[in-house]
Each structure stands twice: as C-alpha cells, then as structure tokens.
C-alpha cells in the first residue's frame, strides 16, 4: 500500500511517498481503508517541523474511511461500516487529561496512508449518507466548532456569534450557528470571501482590513451590546478586538493562533469587568464527536470543500494552505 512519511526536521520536501505492507491487526483493532483526509493547521505545523514529532511520522489527523477487516476480540464494528477518525484516539469521554491527549498524526502515525490499523475505540461512525471526502472534514474542524458552540458555549437560538475568517472551523461554526437559530457576524480581509460567507448565511459582514478596530464595527452592529460568542481563531493579533466585541457575560472560545501565539496588548479590566468567560478549545472527546454526528444527520449542513488534491499531491496542498488561497476545507482524496 501507499503511505506518506515525514522525515525530520520536517518541511514539504521531507514528505516521501512509500510502499509499505498493509498492517496486521491486533485482536481489538480494526483495519480502515482511508478514503479521504483533510488538512488542518495543526497538520501544517507538524509537517513544517514547528511541532516536533518522530522521524518517518505518517501525518494527518482527519479521516473518512471504511472498515475492511476486524480483529478477533472486537465487537463494536462490522466490515463495511463507514467511520471517521478521532484526533485524540484515547479521549473517550469526560474532561481532558494529559494521559489521554495523544494526538494522531503527531504522537502516533496518522492517516496519510491507504490503510491503517487502529483500536476499535479510536473512531466513531460517520454521518449516514455522507461521502468519505465529506466525512473527512469533520474530526478536527467541525468538532472544534461544535465544542465551542455547544459543549462550552451552550448556544441558544437568538444569540449572536462572531466568526473570524474563512477556514474550516469558522465556516462550520457559521453553518452550525445558523442551523441553531443564531445571528452570525463574520470577518475577513477579502470582500470576495465575505460575499461567500454571506451566501452561507452570515448576517453582518466586516472587512477587518477596512476596519482595523473591527470590534467597534461589531459593537455598532449589535446596538453597542456585543456578541454572545466569539470563535477566536486569530490569537495574538485578534484577541483584544474579540474582547472589545464580546458582550457583558459573553463567551470567547479560544481556538487558534493564526495571527500569532501571544497578545501584544490586552486591557485586562475590559476582560474581567465584562465578566467574559474564555474557553481553550482543542477538538473534543469521542462522546462529543458522536453527538455532533447525530446532530448533523438532522440538518442539511454539508462541508465547504475549497480544493481537492490527490494523495501524492500532499505537499502542494499544504502550500495552498499556507498561501490562504482556500475557502473552507482542503481535502485529500486517497488514490486507488
């Protein structure tokens, strides 16, 4: 079978397509045929060598696939079941614990492979009727949005959600928030992308290049009250404005650091006087993922896939991701 391995110290030129044997199954494992994957920012950091990993690591944390063989001592799955990966294979339920947060594609081999043997507890079912390439967008981006809005945010109909940019998490958050009856304010540096966000249902559009202090524009759009929830993916360059844009008693889900890992300036009294609650979000557990799948089956939500690359074009896909030339998810279709 074909498999992509990452040599250290990392870099796009360190991705190598290899021929390896199909893995043998342990008694409690299943063999998954990987139909598709999708790219996440975490994957990009691993491949670039900015997150250390082992030599010859198989990258990618997302998978939409089908079970083609089962171990002798497992009873959860049957051959032919459609499944999706779990970014944390060991975090089944409850609160995060350090011993449970082994990340696939970083601490252990991921899904840049045609077949993979995983523990029967390391996957959940895929949504009924979804293609593998659609399901492959869910484990990281969609689950992060779900946990931010539902598990940590307790989003209610009529509330207002701010989403930043046009990456996978933000677009899933927009889709979920609209499906749950919320009002959505969306920011981007591109008027063209803002038009696409509007087509997906965004109610208010703000170009953060035109409005450098875009938090003020958010306040103006909410009668100076602010939003109930912020999906904060920017990090250092956006957090202060997110605090400005959040209402009294609101919630900021801190998810990404696309604009930098540290905040240059934050007015702390604004944070505590507004009694803002912040949640650090890094995907979620399997119980949350299954609840999300159950919910998605009741909606007409489908992932927005900007570009699709072949298995052997992984380096080119990452280069597109770095250039911010995508809108939504970048998919990797496993080649037959």
Secondary structure, DSSP 4 states (H G I P E B T S, - for coil): -EEEEE-TT--GGGEEEEE-PPPPPPTTEEEEEEEEEE--HHHHHHHTTSS---TTB------EEEEEEE-TT--S--TT-EEEE-SBTT--SSS--GGG-PBBTTTB--SSBSEEEEETTSEEEPPTT--HHHHTTIIIIIHHHHIIIIITT---TT-EEEEESSBHHHHHHHHHHHHTT-EEEEEES-HHHHHHHHHTT-SEEEETTT-TTHHHHHHHHTTT--EEEEEE-SGGGTHHHHHHHEEEEEEEEE---TT-SS-S---HHHHHHTT-EEEE-----HHHHHHHHHHHTTS-----EEEEEEGGGHHHHHHHHHHT--SBEEEEEPP-
